[in-house]
């Protein structure tokens, strides 16, 4: 997805999603960004991302859906060592939570949890929080979950 409609001009950096088919909505309006999903019209399976086939029954009768922004922390761990490779999140590593978030759609998504690690608690209510990281070529839209208030 691009941040600006075709034909528009801007000096602002171009925004792209962290992975094609993972996010939906206008990337220049983060409050509208949602996780993209696919719902099988045959068996009802909901999966993360844009799919052409149902991962459950294999049929090609699927529809794109915007997944819920709300979820519940189902399980978590604390990452205490900097991930290898090109870690884009912070200049200085800070331990963070990574959790399995059960969305209202019934799908569980593994994602970073942005809250103090001593406040992580199974069953806590969470909300999707898309955010932007500057790269050498533009802006990258990532996502995490934060405590719902």
N, CA and C of each residue as an Amber inpcrd file, in Angstrom:
protein
   447
   0.8400000  -1.1710000   0.0000000   0.0000000   0.0000000   0.0000000
   0.8830000   1.2310000   0.0000000   0.3980000   2.2700000  -0.6210000
   1.1160000   3.5280000  -0.5910000   0.3730000   4.4980000   0.3020000
   1.0870000   5.4850000   0.7750000   0.4900000   6.4540000   1.6830000
  -0.3210000   7.5060000   0.9400000  -0.0250000   7.7270000  -0.3370000
  -0.6800000   8.7850000  -1.0740000  -1.3910000   8.2080000  -2.2860000
  -2.5420000   8.7490000  -2.6490000  -3.2600000   8.2640000  -3.8180000
  -2.4100000   8.4170000  -5.0720000  -2.6140000   7.5340000  -6.0730000
  -1.8520000   7.6640000  -7.3160000  -2.0210000   9.0600000  -7.8980000
  -0.9220000   9.6240000  -8.3760000  -0.9790000  10.9420000  -8.9950000
  -0.7520000  12.0770000  -8.0150000  -0.7720000  11.8100000  -6.6990000
  -0.5390000  12.8930000  -5.7400000   0.9540000  13.0360000  -5.5300000
   1.3530000  14.2380000  -5.1890000   2.7700000  14.4910000  -4.9690000
   2.9730000  14.9170000  -3.5270000   4.0500000  14.4570000  -2.9550000
   4.3670000  14.8630000  -1.5940000   5.8510000  14.6970000  -1.3690000
   6.3880000  15.5500000  -0.5020000   7.7910000  15.4320000  -0.1180000
   7.9580000  14.5040000   1.0630000   6.8370000  14.0110000   1.6100000
   6.9020000  13.1170000   2.7620000   7.3980000  11.7460000   2.3220000
   8.0940000  11.0390000   3.2150000   8.5840000   9.7030000   2.8680000
   7.4360000   8.7570000   2.5400000   7.6860000   7.8310000   1.6550000
   6.6940000   6.8340000   1.2690000   6.5810000   5.7930000   2.3810000
   5.3550000   5.4370000   2.7520000   5.1290000   4.4220000   3.7830000
   4.7880000   3.0930000   3.1280000   5.3640000   2.0300000   3.6820000
   5.0280000   0.6880000   3.2480000   4.7720000  -0.1710000   4.4780000
   3.9720000  -1.1930000   4.3140000   3.6830000  -2.1260000   5.4030000
   4.8730000  -3.0460000   5.6160000   5.0340000  -3.5370000   6.8310000
   6.1340000  -4.4190000   7.1850000   6.1470000  -5.6750000   6.3120000
   4.9720000  -6.1050000   5.8570000   4.8730000  -7.2640000   4.9750000
   3.6450000  -7.0850000   4.0930000   3.8090000  -7.3110000   2.8110000
   2.6920000  -7.1520000   1.8770000   1.5410000  -8.0860000   2.2600000
   0.3200000  -7.5460000   2.2660000  -0.8690000  -8.3390000   2.5650000
  -1.1530000  -8.5260000   4.0430000  -0.3570000  -7.9010000   4.9280000
  -0.5380000  -8.0750000   6.3710000  -1.3950000  -6.9720000   6.9930000
  -1.3370000  -5.7670000   6.4240000  -2.0940000  -4.6330000   6.9480000
  -3.0790000  -4.1320000   5.9050000  -4.1840000  -3.5740000   6.3750000
  -5.1360000  -2.9460000   5.4680000  -5.5230000  -1.5880000   6.0260000
  -6.0000000  -0.7270000   5.1660000  -6.3210000   0.6420000   5.5540000
  -5.2640000   1.5910000   5.0360000  -5.5390000   2.8790000   5.1300000
  -4.6230000   3.9050000   4.6420000  -3.4340000   4.0460000   5.5860000
  -2.2460000   3.7800000   5.0820000  -1.0470000   3.8100000   5.9240000
  -0.6900000   5.2080000   6.3980000  -1.2400000   6.2320000   5.7780000
  -0.9740000   7.5910000   6.2430000  -1.9340000   8.0110000   7.3560000
  -2.9090000   7.1630000   7.6770000  -3.8370000   7.4020000   8.7940000
  -3.7970000   6.1650000   9.6950000  -2.8210000   6.1310000  10.5790000
  -2.5700000   4.9440000  11.3910000  -3.7750000   4.5140000  12.2150000
  -4.6350000   5.4550000  12.5990000  -5.8230000   5.1080000  13.3840000
  -6.7970000   4.2450000  12.5820000  -6.6270000   4.1810000  11.2610000
  -7.4890000   3.3620000  10.4110000  -6.8600000   2.0210000  10.0320000
  -5.5840000   1.8450000  10.3150000  -4.8800000   0.6210000   9.9150000
  -5.3310000  -0.5450000  10.7790000  -5.5700000  -1.6720000  10.1300000
  -5.9630000  -2.9100000  10.8170000  -5.1200000  -4.0570000  10.2560000
  -5.1010000  -5.1600000  10.9690000  -4.5050000  -6.3720000  10.4230000
  -5.4440000  -6.9010000   9.3570000  -4.8780000  -7.3340000   8.2430000
  -5.6740000  -7.9000000   7.1600000  -5.8890000  -9.3830000   7.4330000
  -7.0480000  -9.8670000   7.0690000  -7.3520000 -11.2790000   7.2430000
  -8.1180000 -11.8130000   6.0490000  -8.3180000 -13.1110000   6.0560000
  -9.0830000 -13.7870000   5.0150000 -10.0670000 -14.7220000   5.6960000
 -11.3190000 -14.6640000   5.2580000 -12.3480000 -15.5630000   5.7900000
 -12.7910000 -16.4960000   4.6690000 -12.7530000 -17.8020000   4.9570000
 -13.1940000 -18.8100000   3.9850000 -14.7210000 -18.7950000   3.9140000
 -15.2440000 -18.7160000   2.7280000 -16.6890000 -18.7000000   2.5380000
 -17.2870000 -20.1090000   2.6070000 -16.4260000 -21.1340000   2.6080000
 -16.8870000 -22.5170000   2.6770000 -16.9230000 -23.0380000   4.1090000
 -15.7810000 -22.9350000   4.8250000 -15.7070000 -23.4990000   6.1810000
 -15.7250000 -22.4480000   7.2900000 -15.5630000 -21.1630000   6.9380000
 -15.6030000 -20.1000000   7.9310000 -14.2690000 -19.8030000   8.6070000
 -13.2110000 -20.5220000   8.2570000 -11.8830000 -20.2980000   8.8480000
 -11.4170000 -18.8660000   8.5970000 -10.8890000 -18.2260000   9.6340000
 -10.3020000 -16.8930000   9.5020000  -8.7980000 -17.0470000   9.6420000
  -8.0440000 -16.4660000   8.7040000  -6.5860000 -16.5550000   8.7580000
  -5.9850000 -15.1620000   8.6450000  -4.7600000 -15.0230000   9.1070000
  -4.0500000 -13.7530000   9.0810000  -3.4750000 -13.5100000   7.6950000
  -3.6010000 -12.2870000   7.2080000  -3.0220000 -11.9030000   5.9230000
  -3.9600000 -12.1850000   4.7610000  -3.5440000 -11.7030000   3.6180000
  -4.3100000 -11.8950000   2.3930000  -3.9480000 -13.2540000   1.7990000
  -4.9230000 -14.1370000   1.7040000  -4.7160000 -15.4920000   1.1870000
  -5.5690000 -15.7000000  -0.0620000  -5.1480000 -16.5860000  -0.9350000
  -5.9690000 -16.9380000  -2.0960000  -6.6470000 -18.2880000  -1.8990000
  -6.1310000 -19.0720000  -0.9560000  -6.7180000 -20.3750000  -0.6270000
  -6.9120000 -20.4660000   0.8800000  -7.9390000 -21.1710000   1.3000000
  -8.1700000 -21.3840000   2.7260000  -7.1220000 -22.3670000   3.2500000
  -6.3900000 -21.9990000   4.3220000  -5.3970000 -22.9250000   4.8700000
  -6.0290000 -24.1180000   5.5860000  -7.3350000 -24.0530000   5.8490000
  -8.0180000 -25.1410000   6.5340000  -8.5770000 -26.1780000   5.5610000
  -9.3660000 -25.7170000   4.5880000 -10.0370000 -26.6740000   3.6920000
  -9.5290000 -26.6370000   2.2510000  -8.7030000 -25.6480000   1.9130000
  -8.0920000 -25.5950000   0.5890000  -8.9330000 -24.9580000  -0.5020000
 -10.1410000 -24.5330000  -0.1940000 -10.9750000 -23.9290000  -1.2270000
 -10.4620000 -22.5300000  -1.5750000 -10.7740000 -22.0800000  -2.7770000
 -10.3880000 -20.7470000  -3.2230000 -11.4890000 -19.7260000  -3.0480000
 -12.5330000 -20.1020000  -2.3210000 -13.6660000 -19.1910000  -2.1180000
 -13.4420000 -18.4580000  -0.7980000 -12.6480000 -17.3830000  -0.8810000
 -12.2760000 -16.6360000   0.3070000 -12.5610000 -15.1500000   0.1060000
 -12.7050000 -14.4330000   1.2010000 -12.9390000 -12.9890000   1.1560000
 -11.9840000 -12.2870000   2.1040000 -11.5030000 -11.1280000   1.6880000
 -10.6380000 -10.3130000   2.5460000 -11.4810000  -9.6580000   3.6310000
 -10.9330000  -9.6110000   4.8460000 -11.6060000  -8.9570000   5.9690000
 -10.5850000  -8.1440000   6.7480000 -11.0540000  -7.0740000   7.3770000
 -10.2280000  -6.3130000   8.3150000 -10.4670000  -6.9390000   9.6850000
  -9.4090000  -7.3830000  10.3240000  -9.5370000  -8.0520000  11.6120000
  -9.7700000  -7.0490000  12.7350000 -10.2850000  -7.5360000  13.8310000
 -10.5830000  -6.7060000  14.9950000  -9.3240000  -6.0440000  15.5380000
  -9.4540000  -4.8390000  16.0370000  -8.3480000  -4.1270000  16.6840000
  -8.2180000  -4.5260000  18.1520000  -9.2120000  -5.2020000  18.6850000
  -9.2510000  -5.5540000  20.1090000  -8.9030000  -7.0260000  20.3100000
  -8.2270000  -7.3250000  21.4170000  -7.8840000  -8.7000000  21.7150000
  -7.5820000  -8.8950000  23.1910000  -7.2880000 -10.1500000  23.5290000
  -6.9860000 -10.5450000  24.8990000  -5.6590000 -11.2880000  24.8930000
  -4.7970000 -10.9830000  25.8560000  -3.5050000 -11.6600000  25.9460000
  -3.7330000 -13.1010000  26.3890000  -3.3890000 -14.0350000  25.5330000
  -3.6300000 -15.4530000  25.7620000  -2.4150000 -16.1160000  26.4120000
  -1.2150000 -15.6820000  26.0000000   0.0430000 -16.1940000  26.5490000
   1.1350000 -15.1780000  26.2060000   2.2450000 -15.1930000  26.9390000
   3.3170000 -14.2430000  26.6220000   4.6530000 -14.7480000  27.1340000
   5.7020000 -14.0950000  26.6570000   7.0510000 -14.2760000  27.1600000
   7.7210000 -12.9110000  27.1370000   8.8400000 -12.7850000  27.8200000
   9.5970000 -11.5380000  27.8160000  10.8870000 -11.7820000  27.0450000
  11.1310000 -10.9500000  26.0400000  12.3550000 -11.0190000  25.2400000
  13.3930000 -10.1540000  25.9550000  14.4510000 -10.7990000  26.4460000
  15.4530000 -10.0770000  27.2420000  16.7790000  -9.8760000  26.5010000
  16.8790000 -10.4100000  25.2810000  18.0900000 -10.2570000  24.4860000
  17.7110000  -9.6880000  23.1290000  18.5490000  -8.8150000  22.6060000
  18.2850000  -8.1780000  21.3180000  18.1560000  -9.2320000  20.2210000
  17.0640000  -9.1810000  19.4370000  16.9290000 -10.1210000  18.3140000
  18.0800000  -9.9270000  17.3260000  18.4850000 -10.9940000  16.6410000
  19.5970000 -10.8880000  15.6900000  19.1800000 -10.1410000  14.4220000
  20.1580000  -9.7440000  13.6450000  19.8820000  -9.1150000  12.3510000
  19.6200000  -7.6250000  12.4800000  18.8770000  -7.1000000  11.5200000
  18.5860000  -5.6660000  11.4600000  17.3950000  -5.3430000  12.3430000
  17.6560000  -5.1500000  13.6140000  16.6120000  -4.8480000  14.5940000
  16.2520000  -3.3740000  14.4770000  15.0550000  -3.0660000  13.9640000
  14.6550000  -1.6970000  13.6610000  13.9490000  -0.9850000  14.8000000
  13.6520000  -1.6720000  15.8710000  12.7320000  -1.1210000  16.8590000
  13.2960000   0.0450000  17.6580000  14.4950000  -0.0610000  18.1780000
  15.0700000   0.9990000  19.0130000  16.5790000   1.0400000  18.8180000
  17.1510000   2.1980000  19.0960000  18.6120000   2.3110000  19.0350000
  19.2610000   1.5070000  20.1530000  18.6630000   1.5410000  21.3320000
  19.1620000   0.7950000  22.4750000  18.1310000  -0.2610000  22.8420000
  18.5460000  -1.5010000  22.9260000  17.6030000  -2.5790000  23.2270000
  17.0530000  -2.4680000  24.6400000  15.7470000  -2.6620000  24.7630000
  15.0490000  -2.6900000  26.0420000  14.1920000  -3.9610000  26.0480000
  14.2470000  -4.7900000  27.0970000  13.4020000  -5.9900000  27.1310000
  11.9370000  -5.6340000  26.8750000  11.2320000  -6.5400000  26.1770000
   9.8330000  -6.2970000  25.8280000   9.0430000  -7.5910000  25.8470000
   7.7340000  -7.4470000  25.9130000   6.8490000  -8.5980000  25.8890000
   6.4850000  -8.9920000  24.4690000   6.3530000 -10.2700000  24.2560000
   5.8510000 -10.8130000  23.0010000   4.7450000 -11.7750000  23.3890000
   3.5760000 -11.5920000  22.8080000   2.4540000 -12.3890000  23.2660000
   1.5800000 -12.9300000  22.1590000   0.8150000 -13.9230000  22.5180000
  -0.1960000 -14.4950000  21.6520000  -1.4990000 -13.7990000  22.0100000
  -1.9930000 -12.9750000  21.0820000  -3.1690000 -12.1510000  21.3210000
  -4.3480000 -12.7790000  20.5960000  -5.3840000 -13.1110000  21.3680000
  -6.5920000 -13.6700000  20.7600000  -7.5080000 -12.5040000  20.3790000
  -7.7030000 -12.3390000  19.0730000  -8.5620000 -11.2790000  18.5690000
 -10.0200000 -11.6550000  18.7430000 -10.8890000 -10.6660000  18.6940000
 -12.3330000 -10.9130000  18.8020000 -12.8130000 -11.8310000  17.6760000
 -12.0560000 -11.8910000  16.5680000 -12.3960000 -12.7620000  15.4340000
 -12.1040000 -14.2350000  15.7220000 -11.4550000 -14.5250000  16.8680000
 -11.1180000 -15.8910000  17.2260000  -9.7250000 -16.3110000  16.8050000
  -9.0540000 -15.4840000  16.0450000  -7.7170000 -15.7640000  15.5520000
  -6.6850000 -15.3320000  16.5980000  -5.6190000 -16.1020000  16.7680000
  -4.5380000 -15.7270000  17.6840000  -3.3370000 -15.2690000  16.8690000
  -2.7840000 -14.1110000  17.2640000  -1.6940000 -13.4740000  16.5380000
  -0.5250000 -13.2710000  17.4930000   0.6700000 -13.6620000  17.0800000
   1.8720000 -13.4290000  17.8610000   2.4000000 -12.0380000  17.5260000
   2.5800000 -11.2000000  18.5470000   2.9900000  -9.8150000  18.3040000
   3.6920000  -9.2420000  19.5300000   4.4760000  -8.1810000  19.3200000
   5.0550000  -7.4740000  20.4590000   3.9500000  -6.8210000  21.3000000
   4.1720000  -6.7740000  22.6130000   3.2410000  -6.1200000  23.5310000
   4.0050000  -4.9430000  24.1370000   3.5110000  -3.7350000  23.9030000
   4.2030000  -2.5380000  24.3890000   3.5550000  -2.0520000  25.6810000
   4.1060000  -2.5310000  26.7820000   3.7140000  -2.0650000  28.1110000
   4.8480000  -2.4850000  29.0440000   4.9170000  -1.9110000  30.2300000
   5.9620000  -2.3500000  31.1590000   5.8560000  -3.8680000  31.3800000
   6.9990000  -4.5670000  31.3240000   6.9540000  -6.0270000  31.3790000
   6.3740000  -6.5590000  32.6930000   6.4550000  -5.7900000  33.7670000
   5.8770000  -6.2530000  35.0280000   4.3520000  -6.0920000  35.0600000
   3.7680000  -5.4630000  34.0310000   2.3140000  -5.3250000  33.9390000
   1.6710000  -6.3640000  33.0220000   2.4940000  -7.1730000  32.3500000
   1.9470000  -8.2180000  31.4830000   1.1760000  -9.2200000  32.3200000
  -0.0210000  -9.5630000  31.8480000  -0.8700000 -10.4910000  32.5920000
  -1.7980000 -11.2170000  31.6290000  -1.8070000 -12.5390000  31.7010000
  -2.7160000 -13.3110000  30.8590000  -4.1370000 -12.8400000  31.1240000
  -4.8730000 -12.6090000  30.0480000  -6.2490000 -12.1410000  30.1510000
  -6.4040000 -10.6380000  30.0150000  -5.2710000  -9.9020000  30.0000000
  -5.3830000  -8.4410000  29.8830000  -5.9300000  -8.0650000  28.5100000
  -6.7070000  -6.9980000  28.4710000  -7.3080000  -6.5130000  27.2350000
  -6.2910000  -5.6590000  26.4910000  -6.1730000  -5.9030000  25.1950000
  -5.1840000  -5.2280000  24.3620000  -5.8400000  -4.5970000  23.1430000
  -5.1080000  -3.6560000  22.5460000  -5.5890000  -2.9720000  21.3510000
  -4.4370000  -2.8750000  20.3530000  -4.7360000  -3.0800000  19.0750000
  -3.7450000  -2.9600000  18.0130000  -3.1990000  -1.5410000  17.9750000
  -1.8810000  -1.4120000  17.8060000  -1.2380000  -0.1120000  17.7490000
  -0.2360000  -0.0890000  16.5920000  -0.6820000   0.3050000  15.3830000
   0.2590000   0.4490000  14.2630000   1.1800000   1.6370000  14.5330000
   2.4450000   1.5330000  14.1280000   3.3890000   2.6320000  14.3270000
   4.4060000   2.6450000  13.1970000   5.1510000   3.7470000  13.1030000
   6.0630000   3.9670000  11.9860000   7.5060000   3.9420000  12.4710000
   8.3660000   3.2890000  11.6930000   9.8050000   3.2790000  11.9210000
  10.4550000   3.8650000  10.6750000  11.4010000   4.7870000  10.8740000
  12.1320000   5.3870000   9.7620000  13.1900000   4.4000000   9.2800000
  13.2750000   4.2380000   7.9610000  14.3270000   3.4120000   7.3670000
  15.1230000   4.2980000   6.4160000  16.1510000   3.7590000   5.8320000
  16.9470000   4.5310000   4.8880000  16.2010000   4.8900000   3.6210000
  15.1350000   4.1660000   3.3110000  14.4050000   4.4110000   2.0620000
  13.0080000   4.9800000   2.2740000  12.5920000   5.1990000   3.4930000
  11.2530000   5.7340000   3.7370000  10.7680000   5.3510000   5.1170000
   9.4800000   5.0960000   5.2090000   8.8650000   4.7440000   6.4860000
   8.2370000   3.3600000   6.3930000   8.4280000   2.5810000   7.4290000
   7.8970000   1.2310000   7.5030000   6.8270000   1.1970000   8.5890000
   5.6390000   0.6920000   8.2510000   4.5540000   0.5930000   9.2250000
   4.5870000  -0.8020000   9.8330000   4.7860000  -0.8390000  11.1510000
   4.8070000  -2.0750000  11.9250000   3.5860000  -2.0790000  12.8410000
   3.4130000  -3.1600000  13.5960000   2.3080000  -3.1810000  14.5500000
   2.7380000  -3.8600000  15.8340000   2.0400000  -3.5210000  16.8790000
   2.2080000  -4.0940000  18.1990000   0.8540000  -4.0010000  18.8800000
   0.7710000  -4.5190000  20.0840000  -0.4570000  -4.3610000  20.8720000
  -0.1140000  -3.5940000  22.1380000  -1.0390000  -2.7840000  22.5970000
  -0.8870000  -2.0160000  23.8240000  -2.0930000  -2.3010000  24.7170000
  -1.9620000  -1.9740000  25.9920000  -3.0740000  -2.1740000  26.9260000
  -4.2550000  -1.3190000  26.4880000  -5.4380000  -1.9340000  26.4510000
  -6.6580000  -1.1930000  26.1190000  -7.0900000  -0.4230000  27.3630000
  -7.4770000   0.8100000  27.1650000  -7.9010000   1.6260000  28.3170000
  -9.3750000   1.9290000  28.2460000
